[in-house]
């Protein structure tokens, strides 16, 4: 029982760390592309495999 608790805690912290790392990279990329105002991030997890998709948008006012 104690091992299960430790495994779940490790699993949770590993997942959180990886998600934070991805988000940091995406925000850094958005900053470099001058796109901090408009971006989307989609993160999904399936059996420990993270899938991260992001879309940077560049919008300018015409008038």
N, C-alpha and C positions, 0 to 999 in steps of 0.2 A: 504494500500500500504506500509506503514511504517513497519507494522508487518511482511509482506512478506520479506522485505529487512533484518529485524532482524533475521527471521527464517533461511533465506538462509545463512546469515553470521554465525550464530550459527551452522548450519548444516555443513558448510564448515570447520569451525574451529574444530568441533568435529571429523569430518572425518580425517582431517590432524593430529590431536593429536593421534588418535587411530592408524593410519598408522605409525607415528613416534614411538609409543610405541612398535608396532610389530617389526619394523625394529631394534630398539635397542635390543630387546630380541633375535632376530635372530643373530645379529652381536655378542652379548655376548656369545651365544651358540657356534657360529662358532669359536670364540676365544678360548673357553674352549676345543673344539675338535681339535684345531690346524688346522683349515680349513678356515682361512681368505682369502686365495688365490683363493679358488674355491667354490663358492656357488651360487645358483639361488634362486630368490624370485619371486613369482607370487602372485599378490594381485588383487582381483576382488571385486566389490561392486554391490549388487543387493538389491535395496530398503532399504538401510541402514544396510544391513547385510554383513560384510566383510568376505571374504574367503581368508585366507593366506596359501599358500603352499610354503615350502622351501625345498631345497635339498642341503645337505652338501656333498662335495666330498673330497676325500683324494687321492691325486695323488703324486706319487713318481717316480723319475727318476731311471730307472733300470741300464742304462749304460750311 
